[in-house]
């Protein structure tokens, strides 16, 4: 699979970048294109990669965190030999982002980014996991593990509503990739418009520093995401409310799904905002 040794984060970045450049998963297939002109469209730009120690105090604090609305076991509960959590941010291309600026419903390009893009995200994390295993390290993907759960509006077996036992956003925050936004996304150096994935491994990599003191340090609280939201699910003071957002996504799914794919998405809080493709604190 990989012709070179894996020993540092730069190797991980190289593997992920090469995958996105070459894999068919990162390009819309002709037989999947919603419109003919979308065939061959690239989904993600080059990735950002961050690393956190498996013993990171912030990750440990999420084991039962009411404030964060999460019950997230620490990395060693997922993989006993865990040394590092690798978080990857996949930023959407300009074409996808630009197509979704304005309007109250997601663009066709954005729907491809959400559905085919998530499959690409899955395949990339599998590729990284397999590369690590091939090089002699243990590795696993929490959100593809049989122990993973995600609850929406209803509480199941005592689980909090709109919660899960592994959060890609919190893993990204721990790995130094960015801070939280008013819309509850994570603002990276390449913005908020994209998807996150993660791999836990026994390979010990240097933990990236978190160059921020505040949980929402990159957010300038401009409120543009609240203005853009079609269902007003974001409050300028309290942030995002999940129920109206979830209901809107269900309506989009009903309206836009095809026989082949359950299309849904929105992304209006991630596009046409100052944090769309950059950290707005850095100009």
N, C-alpha and C positions, 0 to 999 in steps of 0.2 A: 504493500500500500504506500509506504513512505520510504524514500530512498535515503533519508538522512536521519541522524540521531535526534531524539527528542530530549532536551535537557533544560530548556529555558522557555520563557514566555514568547520570545521571538520565533521559536520553532512552531509554537501553537498558532501565532498570527500568520505565519507562512502557510501552514496547512490549511487554515480557514480561508485565507485569501485565494490560494490556488483552487480550492474547492469551489468558491463562488465564481471564479473566472471561468472554470471549465465545466461545471456540472450543469446538466440539462435542467435540474430542479430550480436553478436560479433564472430560468428563462421560460416565458409562457409558451407552452407547446401549441402547435397549430390546431390540433384537435380539441384543445381546451379553451382557446381564445373566445371571449365573449363577443368580440368584434374581430374581423379579419386583420385589421391594422394593428392589433395587439399581439399577434403571433410573433414570437421572438423577443418580446419586450423583456429587458433585464429587470429583476425585482430589487436586488440589494446592491448597494455600493460596497466598498471594502469595509471589513468589520473593525470594531474596537474590541479589545480583549483586556480583561482585568482579572487579577487573582487575589483571593483572600485566603488566609490561613484557616484550616479546618477547625482550629481552636480559637477563632476570632471571637472576642467578647460580644460584639454586636450580634453575630449570628446566634450565639448561645442565648442571648437575651430574648430571642424570638420563640423560644420553646413554648411559651404560653403568654403571649403579649396582647393584653386587652386593648391597649392604645393603638397598636398596629393592626388589630383585628386578625390575628394570625396565631396558629398553633403549629410552629415549624420546628421539628426536631433538628438538633444540631447535625452537622455533616457526618460525624462518627456514628450516629444512629442509622444513617443510610449505608455507610461503608465503614466497617470497623477500622480499616487501615487508612482512612482518609487523612490526607495531609494538606490538600489544596482544593478550593472551589474555584473553578475556571468559569467566568461569566463572559458571554459574548453578546455584543450589541450589533445588530444587523440594520443599518440605516437604509431606508427606502431611497430609491433613485429620485432624481429631480423630476423625471417624467411622472412618476406616481404621485409625488407630493404636489406638484403643480396642478395636476388634474383634479385634485380634491379640494382646492382652495375655492371657497364660496359654495353657495347652494345649501340645501338642507338634506340631501341624500348623498351617499357615497358614490364616487365615480367608478366606472368599470375597472379602471386601472387600480384603484384602491382595493376593490373587491378581490382582484387577482393577488395583490400584495398580501391581503389578509388570509386568503385560503391557500393558494399555491405557495405563497410566501411562508406560511406556517409549515407546510410540508417540507419546504427547503430548509427551514430552521431545524426541523426534526432530523432530516437526513444529514445535515452538517454536524449536529451533536453526536449522532450515531457514528459518523465518520471519525470525529475526534476521539470518541470513546474507543473505537476499534483500533485506531492508530496507537493510542496509549497502551492498550492491552497487547498489541503486536510487539511493542517495545518493552514488555515485561512489567507494566504497571497495572494495578487494579484500577478500574474506572467504572462509573455508573452514571445514569441520567435520572435524577429524581422524578421528573414529571412523566417519565416513561416506565417507571417502576410500578409493580403491582400494589405497592403500599400507598401510592399517591392518591389523594382525593381532592376534589374541589366542589364546594357547595355553593349554590346560588341563593335563591330567595328563601328556601325552606331550611330549617335546622334539621340535620340528619344525625341521629345518634349523639346529640349534644354538640354538634359542630356549629360554629358560628356561621351566620348567613354571609354570603359573598366572601368566603374565606377559603383557604386551602392549607395543606401541610407542607407546601414548598412554594415560595414566591420568587419568581425570576427577578422582580424589581428589587426586592430586599437583598438578594444575592448580588445584584449589580451594584447597589449602594455600598455593600460591604467590600466589594472588590475595587472600589475607587472609581467606578465608571460615571457616577453622577448623583444628583440629589433629586428629591421628589418635587413635583410640580403641583399647582393648584388642582389640576385635573387628575392627580394621583399617578401620573406617568413618572418616568425618570428622565431628567434632562442631562444628556451626555455632552461631550465636546462636539459631537455631531448631531446634537439636538435630541428631540423627543420622538420623532416620527420613525418608527422602526419596531423591531421585535427583539426579544432577549431569549437566550438559551443558556444552559449551564451544564457542566460536567463536574462530578466529584471524583478525585483521583488520589492514588497513593503517591504520585510523583510530587515531590516537594519543590515548589516554585516560590520565588521571593514574593511576598505579599506586596501588592501595590499600596502606596499611601493613600489615605482619603484626604484629598486636598480641600477639605471643607469642614467647617465646624458645625454648621447648621444642617439639619435634616432637609431643609428646603432652600439651601443657600443659593442655588442657581436661578430660582424662580424670582422674577421681578414683580410678581403680584399685579401685573398689568390688567388682568381680567379678560384678556381677549379670548381665551378659551371658553370662558363663561358666555361671552357674547356670541361665539360661534355655535355653541351647542344647540341643536335643533329642538331639544326638549327641556332646555334650561335645567339640566341636571347638575350644573356646577354653580355653587354660590361663591361670591368673591371673598367671603369671610371664612366659611366652613369647608369649602372645597366640594368635591364630587359626591353626589348621592347615587348609589348603585341602582336602586330599583327602577327609576325612570330610564336610565341608560340601558339597563337590561331589557326592559320592555320594548324600547325602540329597536334594539338589535333583533329581537324576535320578530318585530313587524317587518324589518328589512329582510330577514331570512324568509319569511312567508312570501314577500313580494318578489324577491330576486333569485331564489334558489332554482336550480335547474334539475333535470333528472340525474345529471352526473355529479353536481356539486351543490352542497348546502351553502350558497353564498350569503354572507352577512358581514357587517362591519359598519364603521362610521368614520372615525378619524378626524372629525371636524375640530376637535380640541387639540389635534396634533399638527394641523396645517393652517396656513395663514395666521400664524402666531410668531412672536419674536424668537421662540425657542424651537421652531420647526426643525432647523438643520444646524443649529449652533447653540453654544452657551451664551445667553443674552447678557450675562455679566461681563463677557469678554468681547470687546468691540475692536 
